[in-house]
Amino acid sequence: MLQSSKQVTNNLAYDSLLVQTGYTTFQPELAKAFQYVGTGNREVRISLREGVRFSDGSTLTAQGLEAYVKAVIQANAISTDTFPVSGWSTPDPTTLDIRFSRAFPDAQLQFDQSGAFGTPVSAKKLTSKDLGVATFGAGPYTLDAGSTVAGTTYTFVRNPDYFNPALQHWKRVVVKVIGNNASRLESVQAGSHSMEQGTPSEDKTARAAGLNTVSNPATSIYGILLLDRQGKLVPALGNLKVRQALNYAINRPADAKAVNGTPTEQVAAAGYSGHYDTNVYSYDVAKAKELLTEAGYPHGFTLPIMYESTDPLSSTIAQVLAPQLKAIGVSVQFRTAPSIQAYGSEMGSGKYPAVIQQMQGMAFTVTTARIFTPGGLFNPIETAPPSASYQSQYLAASAASGAAATTAWAKLGRYITENAWLVDVVGLPSTYYASKDLKVPGAWGVFPDPVYMTPAS
């Protein structure tokens, strides 16, 4: 029995086209191959396995996959900054070619176990009202509706048509929803559940109880996302020296210690595209005050920041940052959103110059487009592109491959930090606790894929 996560239930019933297995490595699953065509990272070819069947009996085809991707784009209003598709073709029943309007590297992240398009649904059921109460994927399990209580317990049984029976290690998998962190940990300690998603504050307790700890190296980066980089709402933020002063004011080592994380000033986590080696900023209050004075703000200014109050880590980050910014004369006015839905709505309103934001440190190429592209998900104020230099560097890095791409993305990551378009603070891996009777592989998705969990030997 597993503690609930949306990705757990998704992976059980909806197998993925690709499975991420390392920082930059992926293995085929429902796809037989995934590759870029030509040069410049502007077209990908997805080759599907033959004979893969969905739980409703239909077959996975290139035409069906195209219909699924289009349905996801429409249902989730996915913009071209996230997925800049410009054309499709299906030269045969198992081949889907996707063309992009610009260089689009790391497209495989959109088709892995946690990607937007990674877990296809039967084309026959894309508009079915039964999608919320039954499963229509090509995964190793199907939902047992008779043993399921919506919102509480979800029971899955083996899919007899699954293409790879060797991965069906369990006759039945039960996923239970437990909302309270402490209750989840206690349930694993007591043996009533096999695994739960934890928090950094629970690590010592979990280890003392003898539980296995699994961490996801796709680090979540927490910090202040400066939405108003042109100073439309808060004129001070349009000044480079002011934004740099905010970065010098942050005591990242102390803040990271407070939340059991890793100090960082970067958008990209170590090991991923966009990460660079030598830090730009140090903790230097005197330097921060000097920069504010040079910028014309010797007495500081007021900075409204919005965050999601139901996220414990966002709340903690808010608490540790406020006195550090106050020390250089910046008075923070916190506004809170009571839910992730309210947070998204409030951020998108364009009323806030800054927010405390969690970003996936593995998705630098996508995240930067969302932040710095007009119309991007994290650019509600419609701030103009940072500079011509940024644009040219981004396009060049997007079209590059291999070592040249690694170097170009690292250079761009440092350029973003030097221009202080964000105030990143701490990196936090997602942590999970498993009982001794469960062997859990390293997690590269948002949640460890239960399909690859096995009984401990």
C-alpha positions in Angstrom: 0.0 0.0 0.0 1.3 3.4 -1.0 0.6 6.9 0.2 -1.2 8.9 -2.5 0.3 11.0 -5.2 -1.3 11.8 -8.5 1.8 10.6 -10.3 1.6 7.2 -8.5 -1.9 6.5 -9.7 -0.9 7.8 -13.2 2.2 5.6 -13.5 0.3 2.5 -12.4 -2.4 2.7 -15.1 -0.7 4.8 -17.8 2.7 3.7 -18.9 5.0 6.3 -20.2 6.6 6.7 -23.6 10.0 7.3 -22.0 11.5 6.8 -18.5 14.1 9.1 -17.2 16.9 7.1 -15.6 19.6 9.7 -15.0 20.4 13.4 -15.1 20.3 13.4 -18.9 19.4 9.8 -19.8 16.1 8.2 -20.8 15.1 4.7 -21.7 12.3 3.8 -24.2 9.1 2.4 -22.7 6.0 2.6 -24.9 8.2 4.4 -27.4 10.8 2.2 -29.2 12.9 5.3 -29.9 12.9 9.1 -29.5 15.3 11.2 -31.5 15.9 14.6 -33.0 15.8 14.7 -36.8 18.4 16.8 -38.6 20.2 19.7 -36.9 19.1 22.6 -34.7 16.7 20.7 -32.4 13.6 21.6 -34.3 12.0 18.3 -35.0 11.7 15.0 -33.1 10.6 11.5 -34.3 8.8 9.2 -31.9 8.9 5.5 -32.9 6.3 3.4 -31.0 6.4 -0.2 -30.1 4.1 -2.4 -32.2 1.2 -4.1 -30.6 0.9 -2.0 -27.5 -2.7 -2.2 -26.3 -4.7 0.1 -24.0 -6.8 -1.4 -21.2 -9.9 -0.8 -23.4 -8.5 -3.1 -26.0 -7.5 -0.4 -28.6 -4.0 -0.2 -30.0 -1.4 2.6 -29.5 -0.8 4.3 -32.9 1.0 7.4 -34.0 -2.3 9.0 -35.0 -3.7 8.2 -31.6 -0.7 9.7 -29.9 -1.0 12.9 -32.0 -4.7 13.2 -31.0 -3.7 12.7 -27.3 -1.0 15.4 -27.3 -3.4 17.8 -29.1 -6.1 17.1 -26.5 -3.6 17.7 -23.6 -2.5 21.0 -25.1 -6.1 22.1 -25.5 -7.3 20.9 -22.1 -4.5 22.5 -20.2 -4.1 25.6 -22.4 -0.4 24.8 -22.9 1.3 27.8 -24.5 4.0 27.8 -27.2 6.6 28.9 -24.6 6.2 25.5 -23.1 5.7 23.4 -26.3 6.2 25.4 -29.5 4.8 22.8 -31.9 4.3 24.0 -35.5 3.5 20.8 -37.4 2.8 17.0 -37.2 3.0 14.1 -39.5 2.5 10.3 -39.2 4.5 8.6 -42.0 3.4 5.2 -40.8 1.2 3.8 -38.0 4.0 3.7 -35.4 5.9 6.9 -36.3 5.0 10.5 -35.1 7.1 13.4 -36.3 6.7 16.7 -34.4 8.1 20.0 -35.8 8.8 23.1 -33.7 8.7 26.8 -34.6 12.0 27.3 -32.9 14.8 25.2 -31.4 13.3 23.2 -28.6 15.9 21.1 -26.7 15.1 18.6 -24.0 11.7 17.7 -25.6 12.1 14.3 -24.0 11.2 15.9 -20.7 7.7 16.4 -22.1 7.4 12.7 -22.9 8.8 10.9 -19.9 7.0 9.6 -16.8 6.3 13.0 -15.4 6.0 15.0 -18.6 2.9 16.7 -19.9 2.5 14.2 -22.8 4.4 11.2 -21.4 1.5 8.9 -20.5 -0.9 8.5 -23.4 -4.7 7.8 -23.1 -6.6 5.6 -25.5 -7.7 7.8 -28.4 -11.2 6.3 -28.2 -11.6 7.7 -24.6 -10.1 11.2 -24.9 -13.6 12.8 -24.5 -15.2 10.0 -22.4 -17.0 11.0 -19.2 -15.6 7.8 -17.7 -12.0 9.1 -17.6 -12.6 10.3 -14.0 -13.8 7.0 -12.8 -12.0 4.4 -14.9 -8.5 4.1 -16.4 -7.7 3.8 -20.2 -4.0 3.7 -20.3 -1.4 1.2 -21.5 0.1 0.7 -18.1 0.7 -2.5 -16.1 -2.4 -2.1 -13.9 -6.0 -1.0 -14.2 -8.3 0.6 -11.7 -10.5 -1.8 -9.8 -13.6 0.4 -9.4 -15.4 -2.0 -7.1 -12.6 -1.7 -4.5 -12.0 2.0 -4.9 -13.4 4.8 -2.8 -12.9 8.1 -4.6 -10.7 10.6 -2.6 -9.8 7.9 -0.1 -8.5 4.6 -1.5 -7.6 3.5 -5.0 -7.1 -0.2 -5.9 -5.3 -1.4 -9.0 -5.1 -4.9 -10.4 -2.9 -6.4 -13.2 -3.7 -5.4 -16.8 -3.8 -8.7 -18.7 -2.9 -7.0 -22.0 0.2 -5.2 -20.7 3.1 -5.6 -23.1 5.8 -6.3 -20.4 4.4 -8.7 -17.8 7.9 -8.9 -16.1 7.2 -5.4 -14.6 3.9 -6.6 -12.9 5.5 -7.4 -9.6 2.3 -7.1 -7.6 -1.1 -8.7 -8.0 -2.7 -5.7 -6.4 -1.6 -2.2 -5.5 -3.6 0.0 -3.0 -3.0 3.7 -3.0 -4.4 5.5 0.1 -4.9 9.3 0.5 -3.4 10.7 3.7 -3.3 14.4 3.9 -1.4 15.0 7.1 2.4 14.7 7.0 2.8 13.3 10.5 0.1 10.7 9.9 1.7 9.6 6.7 5.1 9.0 8.4 3.4 7.2 11.3 1.6 4.9 8.9 4.8 3.7 7.3 6.5 3.3 10.6 3.6 1.2 11.8 3.7 -1.0 8.6 0.2 -0.2 7.4 1.7 1.6 4.3 4.9 0.8 2.3 5.9 4.3 1.3 5.2 8.0 1.7 6.4 11.3 0.4 8.2 13.1 3.2 9.5 16.5 4.0 13.1 17.5 4.9 12.1 18.2 8.5 11.1 14.5 8.9 14.4 13.0 7.7 15.9 12.4 11.2 12.7 10.8 12.5 12.4 8.5 9.4 16.0 7.4 9.6 15.7 6.7 13.4 12.7 4.5 12.6 14.8 2.4 10.2 13.0 3.5 7.1 14.7 3.5 3.7 15.2 7.0 2.3 14.9 7.7 -1.4 15.7 11.2 -2.8 14.8 12.7 -6.1 17.8 14.6 -7.6 15.5 16.7 -9.7 15.9 19.4 -7.1 13.2 21.9 -6.4 14.6 25.4 -6.3 12.9 27.9 -3.9 13.4 31.6 -4.0 12.0 34.9 -5.0 10.8 35.2 -8.6 11.1 38.9 -9.6 8.1 39.3 -12.0 8.5 43.1 -12.2 12.0 43.2 -13.7 11.2 46.5 -15.6 9.9 48.3 -12.5 6.3 48.7 -13.7 4.9 48.1 -10.2 7.9 48.7 -8.1 10.3 51.1 -9.9 13.3 50.0 -7.8 13.2 46.5 -9.4 13.9 48.0 -12.8 17.4 48.9 -11.5 20.1 46.1 -11.9 21.9 47.3 -8.7 18.8 47.0 -6.7 18.2 43.4 -7.8 21.8 42.5 -7.2 21.5 44.1 -3.7 18.6 41.7 -2.9 20.9 38.8 -3.8 23.8 40.0 -1.7 21.4 40.4 1.3 20.5 36.7 1.4 22.3 34.4 3.8 21.9 31.3 1.8 23.9 28.9 3.9 21.9 29.8 7.0 18.6 29.6 5.1 19.4 26.2 3.6 20.3 24.9 7.1 16.9 26.1 8.4 15.1 23.9 5.8 17.6 21.0 5.5 18.5 22.0 1.9 21.4 23.1 -0.2 22.2 26.8 -0.7 21.9 28.0 -4.3 21.7 31.2 -6.3 20.9 29.3 -9.5 17.8 28.3 -11.5 19.4 25.0 -12.5 20.3 22.2 -10.1 23.8 20.6 -10.2 24.0 18.0 -12.9 21.5 19.6 -15.2 21.6 22.0 -18.1 22.1 25.6 -17.1 24.2 24.9 -14.0 27.5 26.7 -13.6 30.4 26.2 -11.2 31.4 29.4 -9.4 28.9 31.5 -7.5 28.3 35.1 -8.4 27.0 36.3 -5.0 28.1 35.9 -1.4 26.3 37.0 1.8 27.4 40.7 2.1 25.1 43.1 3.8 27.5 46.0 3.4 27.8 45.4 -0.4 24.0 45.2 -0.6 23.5 48.6 1.1 26.2 50.1 -1.1 24.4 49.0 -4.2 21.1 50.4 -3.0 22.7 53.7 -2.3 24.3 53.8 -5.7 20.9 53.0 -7.2 19.3 55.9 -5.4 17.6 54.0 -2.6 19.8 54.6 0.5 16.8 54.1 2.8 15.5 51.0 0.9 12.0 50.5 -0.4 8.8 48.4 0.1 8.5 45.1 -1.8 5.2 43.2 -1.9 5.7 39.4 -2.2 3.0 36.8 -2.6 3.3 33.1 -1.6 1.2 30.0 -1.0 0.5 29.8 2.7 -0.4 26.1 2.6 3.1 25.1 1.3 5.2 24.8 4.5 8.4 25.4 2.6 7.2 28.6 1.0 6.1 29.8 4.4 9.5 29.0 5.9 11.3 30.7 3.1 9.2 33.8 3.7 10.0 33.8 7.4 13.8 33.5 6.9 14.0 36.1 4.1 12.0 38.9 5.7 14.6 39.9 8.4 17.5 39.6 6.0 15.9 42.0 3.5 14.9 44.3 6.4 18.6 44.5 7.4 19.3 46.4 4.1 16.2 48.6 4.4 13.8 46.6 2.2 10.5 46.2 3.9 8.6 43.1 2.7 4.8 43.1 2.6 3.7 39.5 2.4 0.4 38.5 0.7 -0.7 34.9 1.0 -2.7 32.6 -1.2 -4.7 29.9 0.6 -4.1 27.1 -2.0 -2.0 26.2 -5.0 -5.0 27.1 -7.3 -5.4 30.5 -5.7 -1.6 31.0 -5.9 -1.7 30.4 -9.6 -4.6 32.7 -10.1 -3.1 35.5 -8.0 0.3 35.2 -9.7 -1.4 35.3 -13.1 -3.3 38.5 -12.2 -0.2 40.7 -12.8 -0.8 42.5 -9.4 2.4 41.2 -7.7 5.9 42.4 -8.4 7.4 39.3 -6.8 6.4 35.8 -5.6 8.1 33.0 -3.7 8.2 30.3 -6.3 9.2 26.6 -6.5 10.9 25.7 -9.7 12.1 22.3 -11.0 15.9 22.5 -11.1 16.1 20.0 -13.9 14.0 21.9 -16.4 16.2 25.0 -17.0 15.5 25.1 -20.8 11.7 25.1 -20.2 11.6 27.2 -17.0 13.6 30.1 -18.5 11.3 30.3 -21.4 8.3 30.4 -19.1 9.9 33.2 -17.0 11.5 35.4 -19.7 9.2 35.0 -22.7 6.3 37.5 -23.1 3.1 35.4 -22.5 5.1 32.9 -20.5 3.5 31.1 -17.6 5.7 32.9 -15.1 5.6 36.3 -16.8 2.1 37.7 -16.0 3.3 41.3 -16.1 4.4 40.8 -19.7 7.9 41.9 -18.9 9.9 42.4 -22.1 12.7 39.9 -22.9 15.7 40.6 -20.7 18.1 41.7 -23.4 19.2 41.1 -27.0 22.2 39.2 -25.5 19.9 36.9 -23.6 17.8 36.2 -26.7 20.8 35.4 -28.8 22.4 33.2 -26.1 19.1 31.3 -25.5 18.5 30.6 -29.2 22.1 29.5 -29.7 22.1 27.2 -26.7 18.7 25.8 -27.8 20.1 24.8 -31.2 23.3 23.3 -29.9 24.1 19.7 -29.0 26.5 17.8 -26.8 29.3 19.6 -25.1 28.6 22.8 -26.9 25.1 22.8 -25.5 26.3 22.2 -22.0 28.8 25.1 -22.2 26.2 27.4 -23.7 23.5 26.7 -21.2 25.9 27.1 -18.3 26.9 30.5 -19.7 23.3 31.5 -20.0 22.6 30.4 -16.4 25.4 32.6 -15.1 24.2 35.5 -17.3 20.7 35.3 -15.7 22.2 35.3 -12.2 24.5 38.2 -12.9 21.5 40.2 -14.1 19.6 39.2 -11.0 16.3 38.4 -12.5 15.6 36.1 -9.6 16.7 35.7 -6.0 17.1 31.9 -5.7 17.8 30.7 -2.2 17.8 26.9 -1.6 17.6 23.6 -3.4 15.5 20.8 -1.9 15.3 17.2 -3.2 12.0 15.4 -2.9 12.4 12.8 -0.3 10.4 9.5 0.2 10.4 7.0 3.0 9.9 3.3 2.4 9.5 0.3 4.7 12.2 -2.4 4.8 10.0 -4.8 2.8 10.0 -2.5 -0.3 12.9 -1.9 -2.6 12.5 1.6 -4.2 14.8 2.7 -7.1 16.1 6.2 -7.4 13.4 8.7 -8.3 13.8 10.8 -11.5 10.1 11.7 -11.9 8.1 13.8 -9.4 7.5 10.7 -7.5 9.2 7.2 -7.6 7.6 5.1 -10.2 5.8 2.3 -8.4 6.1 0.1 -11.5 9.8 -0.3 -10.8 9.4 -1.0 -7.1 10.0 -4.6 -6.0 9.8 -6.7 -2.9 13.0 -6.4 -0.8 15.1 -9.6 -1.1 
